[in-house]
Amino acid sequence: MTNPWNSIISKLPNPHFLQTYEWGQVKAKYGWEPIYLIWDEKKLSVISNQSTNNLSLITDNCIAAALILKRQILRSGFSARLSILYSPKGPILDWTNESLRNRVLNDLQSFAKKQGAIFLKMDPDIVLGMGVTDSEGDVPENNGQLVMKDLKRRGWEYASDQIQFKNTVLIDLIPTEEEMLARMKQKTRYNIRLAEKKGVSLRVGTLGDLSNLYMMYAETSVRDGFVIRDEGYYKTVWELFMLGEQSKIENRKSEIPHAEPLIAEVDGEPVAAIFVFYFAGRAYYVYGMSRNAHREKMPTYLLQWEAMKRAKAKGCTAYDLWGAPEVFNESDSMWGVYRFKEGLGGKVIRTLGAWDFAPNPLWYKMYSEIIPRLLDVMRSRGKAKTRQNLGA
């Protein structure tokens, strides 16, 4: 059965899987309180995680929505009760509608004040431009520039903590498979054919594969030098979204978010895998992992091609490759990954990134500048405590 929240947001412009009910439930297991904001023509409705049954009463005439994640910082015993708020890839609305945009931003700022927020962070998918900056393919998006000016005028600040990737690579799935292959770089097509010739086989993973996939992910993180969370976190995400696969509605704009692992094997041995998420006509490549064994057989190229074909067959019109450099040159840590994604024939999308609204500038400065510096000193003395993590 479709969750009312997912049904609501799937009908709005450019919905994102990080705004789904399921994502809120993932974060609820890790110290965050999901709060659901719904705008109709007359009012704003604020619904707590404990009252989600009320969502079924607000399925019509919704013109904007936002999943807000709240974490309490100071609790009872302190003179102030402070929190941090984050709307991952939200709010969702027609950002070209100036009157609606102003109404939503006004309400968000009032909401942040009432919640005692140190800041409210948001990073909606508002496009600033397409193509690599200052290249021949650079196409600015005027509305994105207008929204950015509005935020600055209102006192929002470009966030020092960019939780999600600001830029990404998007693949258009509307063309035929032959046309999608033709868009790829020659070397990418060659590596796809090589993987097929070298005996790389693919299968869709099950819940029983998750422990082995986490081990492969951990191996990847050590080899490539990035930090990952504990196994329990990923199992929570993967299991919750994989369960959606069992009851999803097959249509061109599914209201049920779901995910599936695609696993590449050589002689029955898993050597690489990716997790693909699906929601509202778009697919997302979020997690990728591989072993050192058989890397010369190019299994990751065949995995991405299979993901594109499966997403297209499910009715998706776009495949988000989840991340591109902020600076498009070899100095950026994402450069190597970007060159791989670029070969798949996608288009660079540059977005607004994360912006913070701070009702109390002093607390915001304490949280974002003074406390981190103190923690750095404590770490140097071996006494550091882990800072609260916003991570999505």
N, C-alpha and C positions, 0 to 999 in steps of 0.2 A: 504494500500500500504506500502511495506517495505521501511523504511528510508534508503537511500544509506549508511549512516555511519554504521548503524546496520548490513547491508548486508556485508560491508567491514570487520568489526571486527569479525563477526560470523564465517568467514572462516579462521581466524588466530588461532594459538594454545591457548587454555585455555582462551577464552573470558569471561568477567565478566559483570554482569548487571550494576555495578557502572561505567562502561565505555560506556554505551549506550547513544544515543542521548537524550533519555528521562531524564536520570539522569542529563545531562548537562542542560536541560531546567528547571528542578527543581531548580538547584543551581543558574540559571540565575535570578530567581525570588527573590533571597536572596543575591544579591550583588556580585555574581561571574560572570565572563565572560568566557563562554566556548570557547576554542580554539582547533581545530582539527588538529593533526599532522599525516601525512601519508607518509610512506617511500615506494618507489618502488625501482627497481633495480638501477635507475640512480640518483634520487633526493629525497629531502624532500619537501613536500608541506605543507604549513601552511595556514589553512583556518579559518577565523573568524566566529563567530556565525551569522553575518549578510550575509555571503556569502555561506551558506550551500548548496545552489543550485548547486554550483560548485562540490560538493561531487559526484554528479551523473556522472561526467566526469572521476572520478578516482576510478572505481570499479574493474578494472583488475590489475593484477601484483602487488598488495599490499603485502609487506612482513613484515610490522610492522606498528603499529598505537598507538596513545595515545590521549585520551581526557585530556586536561589540563585545570584546573580551575584557573582563575586569579582574584585576588582582589587587587585593588589599595590601598596603605596605605597612601602615601603622594601625594596630588594633586597639582593643580596650586597654585602658591603663595609661594611654597617652592623651594629651589635651586635644590633639588633632587626629582625625581618621582620614588618612590619605590613601589614594589608590592610583593605579595607572590603567589607562584604557587603550585598547588597540582594536581597530577595525581592519582585519586583513583583507586587502583587495576590495575594500568597501569605502564608503557606501555605494549602493547601486542605484543609478538614476540616469536620466537623460541630462548629461552635463552641459549640453548645448542650450538647455532651457534656463535662461538667466534667472527668472523669477523663482523657479523651483530650486535652482542651485542656491540662491540666497536664502531661501526658506530653510533648506536642509542644513546649511552651514550655520545659520542662526540657532537652529534647534540643537545642533551638535555642540556648539559652544555653551549654550545654556545647560545642556545635559552634563557636560564635563564639570561645570561649576557646581551643580547640585550634587554630583557624585564625589566631590572633594578630590578631584583628579589633579595629580601633579602635572600630567599632560594627557591629552588624547592624541594618539597617533593614527593616521590613516594613510593608505597607499592605494587608492583606486587606480584601475587601469585606464588612466587618461593619457592619450597619445600626444606626445610633444612633437614627434616626427617619425618618419620612416626612412630606413637606409642609414648607412654609416655617416656620422657627422662630417660635414665639410667635404663630402664626396659628390660625384656626379649624380648619385642616386639619392641624395639627401632631399627629402620632401617634408618641409615643416608643416605642422598642423596648427592652424591659427587658434582654434578653440582651446587647445591645451595651453597655449601661451596666455590666453585670457583668464583661464582658471588660475594659473600660477600667479598672475597679477592680482587677482581677487584675494587669494590666500595671503599674499604679502601685505596687501592693504589692510586685511583683517588682523594681522599680527601673528599669523601662522609662520613657523620657521621650518626651513628645510632640515630634516632630521639628521643628526650625526649618526644615528643607528638606522641603517637601511636594512630592515628585516628580510624583505624579499628582494629578488633581483630587480633592479630598476629597468633594465633593458632585457629583451629576449629576442629569439628568432622564431618566426611564425611561418608554418608551411601551409599553403593553400591546398586543401584536399578536394576542391571542386573539379579540377582537370582529371582526365583519364590517367590510369596508371602509366601508360606509355608517355604521356606528357609530363607526368611527375618525374619519371626517370630521365627524360630528356633535359629537365631543368637542373639536374644534379651535375656536379663536376665530373669530368671523365674518370678521375681517380676514384671517386666514390662509387660510380657504377662498376668499375673494374673490381673493387674490393667486395662488393655485393656478390658479383659472379664468382669471385675467388672463393668466398665462404661457401657458396653452394657446391662448387667443384671439390672443395677439400672435405666435404662430408659433414659440415655443420648442420645440425638439425634443430628445429625449434618446437617448443610446446608451451601451452599455457599452464602456469603453475597452479598449485592448490594450497590450501591452508597447511597441509603437511610439509610443504617446502620452506616455510617461513624461517625456521631455525637455520637451515643451511644457507638461505639467502642472506640472513643477517651476518653469518660468518664470512660470506663472500664480500659483503659490504664492508665489514671491518677490515678485511684484507686490503680492499681497495683504498680505504681511508688511510691506512698506514703507508701504502705504496705511493699514493698521490698527495699525501700531506694535508688532509682536511679532517676536521673534528666531527665526530658523529655522537649521537645520544646512545643511551643504553638499549639493550634488546627489547625490553618491555615497551618502550615508547613506540618503536617501529612496528612491533607486533600489534599494538593497539590501533595504530593508523591503518595498517594493512588489513587486519582482520575486519575492522568496522566497515571499510570501503569494499572489501571483497565480498562481504555478505550482501551488499547491494546488488552484486552481479547475479545473485540467485533469484532476485525478484524484479529485475529491471524491466521497464517497458521498452520494447524495441520500436522506436520511432525516430524521426529526424531531429527531435529536440527533447530527449529524455529528461524527465523531471527527477529521476532517481540517480544520484551520483554513485559511481562504482569504480572499482580499480581491478586490474589484473596484472600479475607478473608474467612476463614473457621470458622464457629460459632457453638459452642456446646450449646445446650439448655436442660433444664429440665422443663417439663410441659410448654413448649413454652417460658420460660424465659432464655435469654442469660446468660450464666455463665462463659464462657471462649471463647477465639478466638485466631487465629494466622493469620498472613499475610504471604503468600508464593509467592515469585517472581520466574518467569521462564524466562530463556534465554539460547539459544544455547545448549540445551541438559542438562541443570542443573537447579535444583530447589534450592531455598534459603529460609530458615526460618529466617525472619528478625525481625518481631515484634510479641510479645506474650503478652497476657493480660488475667486476670481472676478476678473474684469476690470472696469474702470470702464465699458466699453462695454456698452450695453443693460441696465444694472442696473434701469432703470425697467420692464423687462419681467418682473421678479421671477423669474428662473430658479432662484434658490436654493430658493424655496418648492416649485416643481415637482420639483426634485431630491430634496428630503426626502420628499415624498409618494411618489415612485417608489421610493425606498429602502425605505420602510415596506412597500409592496406586494410588492417583491421579497423582502424578508426574510421576510415572512409566507408567501409562496409556497415558500420554501426550508425551511419548517418551523420558523422561529424564533418564539418566543413573546414575546420582548422586544427592544426596540431602544433601546440606550444612546446618548444624545445627547452623552456625553463632556464633562461639565463644567457646573458651575453655581456661582454665587457662594458664597464662604465666609460673607460677610455680605450678607443679602438687602435691600440698599438701593442707591440710585443712586451711592453712594460707591465701590462695588466695581467693579473694572475689567471684570468679567464681566457687568455688569448688562444692557448692550445685547444681548449674545449670549443671555443668559438670557431676556429678553423675547421674542426670536425663537423660542427653543426652547419656551417656555411656551405659545406660541400653537399649537404642534403637538399639544397635548392630552396632554402627559406629566405624570408625577408626580415631584416632587422627592424624591430619596433622599439622606439625609445619612449618611455613613459615618465610621468610626473615624479615617481618615486614617493618616499614617505615624508610626510609633513606633520609637525607637532603643533598642537594648540595648548598653551600653558596658561591656565587661569591665574596661577600665582607664579610670577617670574622668579621669585626668590627660591621657592621650593624646586622649580625646574632647574635652576642653576646649581642648587645643592645636589640634585639627583644626577644631572648629566655631566657636571664638571668637578665639583668639590669632592663628592664621595668617591668617584673613580680614582682621583688622584690619591686620596687617603688609602684606598684599597691597593693601589700600586705600591705604596710605601709598606703596607702590611705584608704584601706578597714578598717583597724583598727581604722581609724579616722572617718569612716562613709562617706567618700567622693569618694569611688571607682567608676570608670566607667568600664563598661563591656569591656573586651578585645576582639579584633576581633576574631571570632570563625572560625576555620578551619573545623569544624565538618561536617562529611558526614552523 
